[in-house]
Amino acid sequence: MIRISDLTVKFGGVTALSHKAISNLLSGIEREAKRQGFAFRGRKKSSGGDTRFEGDFIDSSDEWRDLLDEELQLVAGTSWLFARADFTEKGYDQDYVFMLAEIAGDDMYFSAVSRRGQVIDSGDVHRRTTDASPAP
């Protein structure tokens, strides 16, 4: 199993094609960090409204410069954020470990891979479904 601390010791980045997908990943990261007893500081680049994420360890900012804060251990945003020269200069284009994730319905399949191509960990996460029907 991946330890959250292994992914965010120096800094980590989370990206996906949509803000909703990023928020879902951040929720899972926070849940796992709490389970492991690990605290960290993170921030998601938002565009206002429903793109914001506010958790116990991760907050949001509509201003991309706020994500360059040296105290952040995790930043999140769409690929547009990480394509900025300010982020490549900071080293976000030189990943040491990155995660590949595929989401299909209520299932997420992931692999953590080193830059050299070594699989560090892999697995799947299944969302619990709740029955919305009223109790008898």
C-alpha positions in Angstrom: 0.0 0.0 0.0 1.2 3.5 -0.7 1.8 5.6 2.3 0.6 9.1 1.8 3.8 10.4 3.5 5.8 8.8 0.7 4.0 10.8 -1.9 4.1 14.1 -0.2 7.4 14.3 1.7 8.7 17.1 -0.5 5.9 17.9 -2.8 3.4 16.2 -4.9 1.0 17.2 -7.6 -2.5 15.9 -8.5 -4.0 16.4 -11.9 -6.9 15.1 -14.0 -9.0 16.3 -16.9 -11.7 17.8 -14.7 -12.1 19.7 -11.4 -14.6 17.0 -10.2 -12.1 14.2 -10.8 -9.4 16.1 -9.0 -11.7 16.8 -6.1 -12.6 13.0 -5.9 -8.9 12.1 -5.8 -8.2 14.7 -3.1 -11.1 13.4 -1.0 -9.5 9.9 -1.2 -6.0 11.2 -0.4 -7.4 13.1 2.7 -9.3 10.0 3.8 -6.2 7.8 3.5 -4.0 10.4 5.2 -6.4 10.4 8.2 -6.4 6.6 8.3 -2.6 6.6 8.3 -2.4 9.4 10.9 -0.5 11.7 8.5 -1.1 15.5 8.3 0.0 17.7 5.4 -0.7 21.0 3.7 -2.2 21.1 0.2 -4.0 23.5 -2.1 -6.1 23.0 -5.2 -6.3 25.6 -8.0 -9.9 26.5 -8.4 -11.9 28.7 -10.7 -14.6 29.6 -8.2 -18.0 28.1 -7.5 -18.2 24.3 -7.6 -14.5 23.9 -8.6 -13.4 24.7 -5.0 -12.2 22.0 -2.6 -12.1 22.6 1.2 -10.9 19.7 3.3 -9.0 19.2 6.6 -5.6 19.4 4.9 -6.3 20.9 1.5 -7.8 24.2 0.7 -8.4 26.1 -2.6 -7.3 29.3 -4.3 -8.5 30.9 -7.5 -5.1 32.5 -7.9 -2.4 30.1 -9.4 0.5 32.0 -7.7 -0.9 30.9 -4.3 0.0 27.3 -5.2 3.7 28.2 -5.3 3.7 28.6 -1.5 6.9 26.8 -0.3 5.0 25.3 2.7 2.6 23.3 0.5 3.4 19.6 0.3 0.7 18.8 -2.3 -0.8 21.0 -5.1 -3.7 20.1 -7.4 -5.1 21.5 -10.6 -5.8 20.7 -14.2 -2.9 20.2 -16.6 -3.0 23.9 -17.5 -1.6 24.6 -14.0 1.4 22.3 -14.3 2.2 23.5 -17.8 3.0 27.0 -16.5 6.8 27.9 -16.6 6.6 28.8 -12.9 5.7 25.1 -12.0 8.2 23.5 -14.4 10.9 25.7 -12.9 10.0 24.5 -9.4 10.4 20.9 -10.5 6.9 19.7 -11.2 8.1 18.4 -14.6 10.7 16.2 -12.9 8.6 13.7 -11.0 10.3 11.0 -9.0 7.1 9.1 -8.4 3.8 9.5 -10.2 0.4 7.9 -10.1 -1.6 6.7 -13.0 -5.3 6.4 -12.2 -8.2 5.2 -14.2 -11.7 5.8 -13.0 -14.6 3.7 -14.2 -17.9 4.2 -12.6 -17.5 3.5 -8.8 -14.0 2.0 -9.3 -10.6 3.6 -9.4 -7.5 1.6 -10.5 -4.1 3.0 -9.8 -0.4 2.4 -10.2 2.4 4.3 -8.6 5.4 4.3 -10.9 8.9 5.6 -10.5 10.5 7.7 -13.3 12.6 4.6 -14.2 9.3 2.7 -14.8 9.4 0.5 -11.7 5.9 -0.1 -10.3 6.0 0.8 -6.6 2.4 -0.1 -5.8 -0.9 -0.7 -7.5 -4.4 -1.5 -6.5 -8.0 -0.4 -6.7 -10.5 1.6 -4.7 -14.2 1.0 -4.8 -16.7 3.6 -3.8 -19.3 2.4 -1.4 -22.8 2.8 -2.7 -25.6 3.6 -0.5 -29.2 2.6 -0.9 -31.3 5.8 -1.3 -34.6 4.0 -0.8 -36.5 4.9 2.4 -36.4 2.5 5.3 -39.5 0.4 5.8 
